[in-house]
Amino acid sequence: MTTAPRLALWLSLSLAVPAGAQPYDLLIRGGRLIDPANRVDAVMDVAVAGSRIAAVGERLEDAEAETVVDASGLIVTPGLIDLHAHLFHGTQADSAYSDGPNALPPDGFTFRSGVTTAVDVGGSGWRDFPRFKAQVVDRSETRVLAFLNIVGSGMKGGPVEQDLHDMVPRLTALRAAEFPDLIVGVKVAHYEGADWEAVDRAVAAGEAAGLPVMVDFGGTDPALSLEALLLTHLRPGDVLTHAYAHVGGREPIVGPDAVLRPFVPRARERGVLFDVGHGAGSFVFSQAVPATRQGFYPDTISTDLHRASMNAGMKDLLNVMSKLLNLGMPVADVIRAASAEPARVIRREDLGHLGVGAEADVAVLRLRSGDFGFVDVRGDRLEGGQKLECELTLRGGRVVWDLNGLSRPPWSANPPGE
């Protein structure tokens, strides 16, 4: 559904909710609702019934709700979408991010940051996606989606990811067609060949499947042309992740003169998208600061969540979003880049908004003011005055994270012994 019809539905249904209707399960009252997909940025109430958004309005009745959450002074947003994570965790010692120790179980790292949907990018390929589905997707409360690796065996590291014989566009597209609700793109990463074969095969798979491609680019010596990647090999709607990286084997988007390379905004004009993909090695202030000062903010904000990044400079999605906020990106744009925009990228516009009838995936955030420090992957520190923190997360209408008990009654209201 496009934005305009969804907005019309949101307005018509929210205005049509009659007084005295069946009570809401939960009412989030008085927060600043930032719902970029529906072009809403105002103090509004949001009501939930079952697993769906039941009503949105300026003054919904507390008496119609079983539970009322006072969100005064807080920001209410759609459940956040982390477009770049590594979630195919397992016990295979030589499997890296594909049923191995470098990936993480999603539920331990999502809800506490307001994330309700996380996308595993490249952990599995056409060969092992069924195992990933059974082992992670089907067992997680977080909604887990996937970009299939163009390598059939997934992101196992080492020689496995260099095997052109296992990069089969037809089989990748067939697997994507088998699971259209779960597979939302194709990923290419870590290929070290001094040619375009891996990228072009991923794009061929994306073309056959009707899906976007995400590229983790670099690692060749000499480096392949970033300009050629962005202006020739990728299509509109494809994604360059690690936008603010400066790594070996890849030309950075900002040159040694601290000026954004001219082909980078041209690539955006032709529809190529730029994702943060912070990770443990792919976000440096020496790129992010000059790029954002020249107005080049990311299309999507993501973590590249994995074992090495979770306790380092990256930490979590809200920490990465806070970095962009302190680099001058307006808060509504920061929310868009972690909700409506990733939903658009993966062509899941049923997600990332709070229109009436939508799945009740909701994040309630506090924007704190103070003296904070943010660290990049080189260990450099940036001071900032604002930081986002998650107070409450709903997944499908159910409270899955409540930092300070906003949805709970005071203990003194319960009779002794109960």
N, C-alpha and C positions, 0 to 999 in steps of 0.2 A: 504494500500500500504506500503510495507517495505521501509526502508531508501534508499537502493541502487537503486531500480527502481524510487523512487521519486527524488533522486539526478540526475539520468540520464534524467528524464523528465525536471527537473529544468535547467540542462545544455543545453539540446537540444532546448527547447523552448526559453530560454533567448538569445541564440546565433542566433535563427532564426527570431528574431524581426527585420523586415526590416526598413531601413531609410525611412522617409516620411510616416510611417504608421499613422493610425488614432491617433490624439493627445491623450496623457494620461490625465486623469483628475488631477492627482497629481504626482509629482516627488519628492521623498525625496533624496536629493543630498549630497554626501560626508560624510555620517556617517559611523561609524564602525558597520558593520552589523555582529551581533552575532546570527547565526541561527544554533543552535547545531544539530537539526535533519538532516540538510543538510551538516553538518561539514564545515560550513563557518564561518570564523572570519577574516574579511578583510574590508578595506574601499571600499564600493560599493554603487551604486545608486539603489533605489527601485522605480519602477513606478507602479501606480495603474490606472486601467481603470474600471469604474463601481464599482462593489463590489469585484473585483479580482485583484490579483497580475498579472500585465501584462508583466513585464520585470525586470530582475535584471542584472546589469552589472557594469563595472568599469567606463564607461563614456557614460551615456545616455544623449541625447540632451535636453537641457532646452527648446528649441523652440517647442518640441513635447508635452509639458505639459501646461495645462491651469494654474496650480498653481505649483510653485516650493518652496519647503521647504529646506532651507540651514541647514543641520544637521552636519556641520563641528564641530568636537570636541564632538559630541554626540554619543550615542549608539542606534542603531536601532535593535529592537528585534521583534519576533512574539508577538502578543497580549498575555499578561500573563494569566495564568490559576490558579485560586485560588481553590485548591483541597478540602479545608475544610472551609465552611462558613455556616451561619445559616440565611436563607433568607425567610422563611415562616412566614412573618410578618403579624400580624392581631390584632384584638381588644379583643380576648377572654382572660379575665384576668387570668384564671386558665389553660392556654394552653402553657405557657413557650415558646418553640421554634416551636410550631406547631399551626399556626394561632394565635400566642400570642405576647406579648409585648417584648420578649427578642430577637426576630429575627429582621432583618433590611431589608428595601427595597434596592435591589442591586444597582440600578443606582446611588444612592447617594454616594456610597462607592467604586465603581469599577474603572470607567474610569479615575478618577484623580490619580489613582495608576498604570495605564497602564494595568489594568485587563479588558479583553474582555469576558472571560468565567469564571463563578463562579459556584461551585458545592455545592448545599445544601446537607449536610450529615445528614440524619436521621430526618429532620423536619417532613416529612410525611411518612406514611406507606401505605400499600396496601389499607386501608380504605379511607384515605383522600388525596391521591395523586391527584385525579381529581380536588379537590378544590384548591390545591396548584398550579396546572397547570393553572387553570382559573384565579386565583387571583394574581399570581406572574409571572410564566413563560411566559404566553401569553401577559403580560402587560409590560414586561421589555425589554429595548433595549439591556442590557447585555444578552449574551447567558447564560441561567440558565439551568443546568443539575442537576441530583439528584441521591444520594444513598438512596434507600428506607430503612426506619427503619424496623428491623425485627418485631417490635411491630406494629401491624396493625393501631393503632391510632397515631403513630408517637411519637415525643419527647415532651410529655405534662408534664413530670415531675412527681414526687411522685409515688403513687401506680400504676398508669397507666403503667409505664415502668417496673414494676415487674410482669406483668400479663403474665404468660407462656401460658395461653389459647389463648392469642391474638398474639402469635409468631408462625405464620403458614407458614412454608417454601413454601408449594404448592401455596398458595394464593399470597404470595410475588412474587414468580417466574412468576405466571400468569399475575400479574399486570406489571411486568418488560417486559414481552413479548408483552403486549399491547402497550407500549410506548418505543420501542427500541432505538429511537433517543434521548430520554430524560433521561431515567433511565440507569445509568451506573455502579451501584453497590448496595451493601447491607451494612447497617450500624448496629452495635450493640453497645449500650452504656448504662451506668448508672445502669446496672443490679447488684443487691446486694446479690443475692443468692450465697451460698457457694458451687456452682457446675458449671459445664460447659454447662448447658442446653441452655442458651441464645446464647453463642458463637457457639455451635454446630448447633443450628437451623439456625443461620445466614449463616454459612458455607454451610449447606444443601440447603438453598435458593440460595446462590451464585452458588453452583454446578448445581442445576436444571436450573438456568437462564443463566449459562455460564458467570457469572459476578464476579468481585473481591469483597472481603469483607473488610470493614474498621472497626477496633476495637478500641473503647475508653475503655481501660481496667482499672479496679480497683474498689474500693468501698466495697470489702468484708473484713470481720474480722473473722478469719485471712485471709491474702491476698492469693489468688490463685497463683500458680507458673507461673511466667513470662516465665520461661524456657519451661514449658509444653505448654503454649500458642504458643510460637514462633516455637518450634521444633515438636510439635505433632498436635495441633488443627488447626493451620492456614496452608494454602496451598501456594505454590509459586504464587506470584502475589497479595496475600492479604497484607493488610496495617495495621501496628500499628501506630496510630496517637498519638500525645502528646509524641513524642520520648524523649524529654528532660524535662519531668515532674518529680516532686518528690512529690507525693500526697499520702494521706492516703489510705490504702487498695491496694497499688500497689508497687511492688518492682521496684526501679529505674534501669536504664541500667548501671549506674556507682555505684559501691559499696562504702562503707564507707572508703575504702582505696584509693579512687579516681581512681580506676582501672576499666576499662570497663569489665563488666562480660563476661566471655569467650563464653557463649552460644549466645551472641548478634551477633558478627560477623559470627558465625556459621549459625544463622538464616538468615542473609543476603546472605550467600553463597548458602543456599537452596532456595532463591528467595523471602523471606519475605521482604517487603519494609517498610521503616521508614520515617514517615511524621512529620513535625514540629508541626502543629496544635497549634500555640502559645497560643491563647486565653487569658483569664483573670487569669488562674490558672495553666497553663501547660507548662511553659518555665522558667527554672531557670538556672542562670549562673553556679551554683554549679554542674549541670549536663552537660550543653552545653560546658563549657570551658574544663574540663578534657576529655570529649568524643572527641571533635574536635582536641585537642592536641594529642590524640592517633589516629587521622586520621579518626574518625568516624563521617563523615558529613551526612546530611540527603539525602535521595533519592528525596524527594519532600519538597518544602517550601510552607507553607500555613498559613492562619491567625487564623482560628477558630473565624471568625468575628461574633460578636453579640453585644448587647447593652452594656454589662459590659466590653468588651475588646477594643472597638473602641477608647476610650479616655484615656485608661490606658497605660501600657507598650507596648502593641501590636501596636496600632495605625493603621497601614495599611500594605499591603503586601510589599511595598518597604522598610518600616522600618524593617520588619522581615528579608528581604533579605539583608539589610545593616548590620544587626547584624551578619549574617553568613559570610558576606564579611569581617567584622572586626575580625572575629574569624579565618580567614585564608583561607576561601573557595574562590578559584579563581573566578573572575567575570563571566567567561564563564560557569563555573559549576553552579554558582548561577542562571544564566539565564536559563540553562538547567532544573534546579530543579523547575522552575516556568513556564516552557513552554513545551518543548519536552517530559520531563519525566512524568508529570501528564497526558499529552495526551496519552502516551503509557500505563500508569496505567489504564486509563478508556477506553482503546481500541478505542480511537478517534484520530487516526493518521492523519486524515484530518485537525486536529487543531495543533497548536503549532509549525508551521513552515511557512516559507515565500517562498516556491517554487512557480514557475510560475503556475498560475491557481488556487492557493489556495485562500480561503476567505481572503480578505485584512483586517485582524485584525493585527494592528501594534502598537507597543509602541516605542516612542522615549524618551530615558532616558538621564539625565545628571548625570555623576558621579562626585560629588563635593568632593573637598579636604578641610579639615579644622579641627576644634576641635568640635567634636560632642559627645553627650552622649546618651546611650541606656539603657533602664530600663527593668528589668525582672519583673515577676509577684509578686515577694517578695519586689519590690521596690529598689533592688540593681542596681547600675549604673556601666556601662562599658564604658570607654572612647574609642573613635574610630576616625580615621582620614579620613574615606570615608563614603559617603552617597549617595544613589540613589534618584533621584527626577524625576518625570515624566513631560516632556515638552509637549508631544503631544500623543494623542491616536486616532487611527482609528478603527472603528468597521464596518466591511463590506464596507470598502472604504470611509466611511463618517467620517469627523472630529467630534469627540464627546468630546474631551478635548484638550484645547490649552492654556497652562499656560501663555505664554508670546506672544501669537498672531503670532507664527511663520508661520502660514498658511494664514495670513491676510495681505492685502496691507496697506501701511501707509495711515493715514486719509487724508493727504494733496494731495493724488492722486485723490481724489474724488471731482468733481465740487461742488461749493457751492449749498446748498439746497438739495443735494442728500443724 
